[in-house]
Amino acid sequence: MRTKRPKPQTHSSGNGMYVYLAGAIEYAPDNGCQWREAITQFLEKELGHRVFNPCIEENHILTPEEFRNFRQWKRTDLRKFRHVVRKLIHTDLTTLINDIDYVICLWDEYVLKGAGTHGELTFCYYHNIPVYMVSPFPVEDISSWIIGCTTEIFPDFETLKSFLRQKFAPL
């Protein structure tokens, strides 16, 4: 049976909103950090939203040894690697269901090789968490399943920002 989660209120001010930044990490050239840093500036400064950035949160979830070594463990020690990745998955999904008001997702060429973002978006759909996707791809080139998991799709971040300003900007 599908879990029903109440939709977040559309606040007249952005206070209290918490956004999760989904997108490629593992196969992105900069681990997906640059776009997340740029949109975080907008979300925090202009809208007053709090941001869950998985690139930053890894430092808080993993031990120093795990953080330093887990990517090489994928090749050398699958047991350790699986343990660490499961810690990340658990934290991400727990945060999504318990704390997050909406998700911003960058759906680019790097996300296609991974699986985390696919899973996160499916999870969001199942738990009624809005997903605002930015993608350079024509909509017809995006998986039907993924489109079904989104709330809105935008061709670029400027269009997304305009939408978010209208939806959440303080009066």
VENRA-V80820 format. One record per residue. RES is the residue in one letter. SS is DSSP state (alpha for helix, beta for strand, coil for the rest). PSI is psi as a letter, one per 30 degrees, with the letter a starting at -180 (* if undefined). Layout:
BEGIN
<<RES & SS & PSI> <RES & SS & PSI>>
END
This chain:
BEGIN
<<M & coil & k> <R & coil & k> <T & coil & k> <K & coil & k> <R & coil & k> <P & coil & k> <K & coil & k> <P & coil & k> <Q & coil & k> <T & coil & j> <H & coil & k> <S & coil & f> <S & coil & l> <G & coil & f> <N & coil & k> <G & coil & f> <M & coil & k> <Y & beta & k> <V & beta & k> <Y & beta & k> <L & beta & j> <A & beta & k> <G & beta & l> <A & coil & k> <I & coil & e> <E & coil & e> <Y & coil & g> <A & coil & k> <P & coil & e> <D & coil & g> <N & coil & g> <G & coil & g> <C & alpha & e> <Q & alpha & e> <W & alpha & e> <R & alpha & e> <E & alpha & e> <A & alpha & e> <I & alpha & f> <T & alpha & e> <Q & alpha & e> <F & alpha & e> <L & alpha & e> <E & alpha & e> <K & alpha & e> <E & alpha & e> <L & alpha & f> <G & coil & g> <H & coil & k> <R & beta & l> <V & beta & k> <F & beta & j> <N & beta & j> <P & alpha & f> <C & alpha & e> <I & alpha & e> <E & alpha & f> <E & alpha & e> <N & alpha & e> <H & alpha & f> <I & alpha & e> <L & coil & l> <T & coil & l> <P & alpha & e> <E & alpha & e> <E & alpha & e> <F & alpha & e> <R & alpha & e> <N & alpha & f> <F & alpha & e> <R & alpha & e> <Q & alpha & f> <W & alpha & f> <K & alpha & e> <R & alpha & f> <T & alpha & f> <D & coil & i> <L & alpha & e> <R & alpha & e> <K & alpha & e> <F & alpha & e> <R & alpha & e> <H & alpha & e> <V & alpha & e> <V & alpha & e> <R & alpha & e> <K & alpha & e> <L & alpha & e> <I & alpha & e> <H & alpha & e> <T & alpha & e> <D & alpha & e> <L & alpha & e> <T & alpha & e> <T & alpha & e> <L & alpha & e> <I & alpha & e> <N & alpha & f> <D & alpha & f> <I & coil & k> <D & coil & e> <Y & beta & l> <V & beta & k> <I & beta & k> <C & beta & k> <L & beta & j> <W & coil & j> <D & coil & a> <E & coil & f> <Y & coil & f> <V & coil & f> <L & coil & f> <K & coil & f> <G & coil & a> <A & coil & f> <G & alpha & e> <T & alpha & e> <H & alpha & e> <G & alpha & e> <E & alpha & e> <L & alpha & e> <T & alpha & e> <F & alpha & e> <C & alpha & e> <Y & alpha & e> <Y & alpha & e> <H & coil & g> <N & coil & h> <I & coil & k> <P & beta & k> <V & beta & j> <Y & beta & j> <M & beta & k> <V & beta & k> <S & coil & k> <P & coil & f> <F & coil & k> <P & coil & k> <V & alpha & e> <E & alpha & f> <D & alpha & f> <I & coil & k> <S & coil & k> <S & alpha & e> <W & alpha & e> <I & alpha & e> <I & alpha & e> <G & alpha & f> <C & alpha & f> <T & coil & l> <T & coil & e> <E & beta & l> <I & beta & k> <F & beta & k> <P & coil & f> <D & coil & l> <F & alpha & f> <E & alpha & e> <T & alpha & e> <L & alpha & e> <K & alpha & e> <S & alpha & e> <F & alpha & e> <L & alpha & e> <R & alpha & e> <Q & alpha & e> <K & alpha & e> <F & alpha & f> <A & coil & k> <P & coil & k> <L & coil & *>>
END
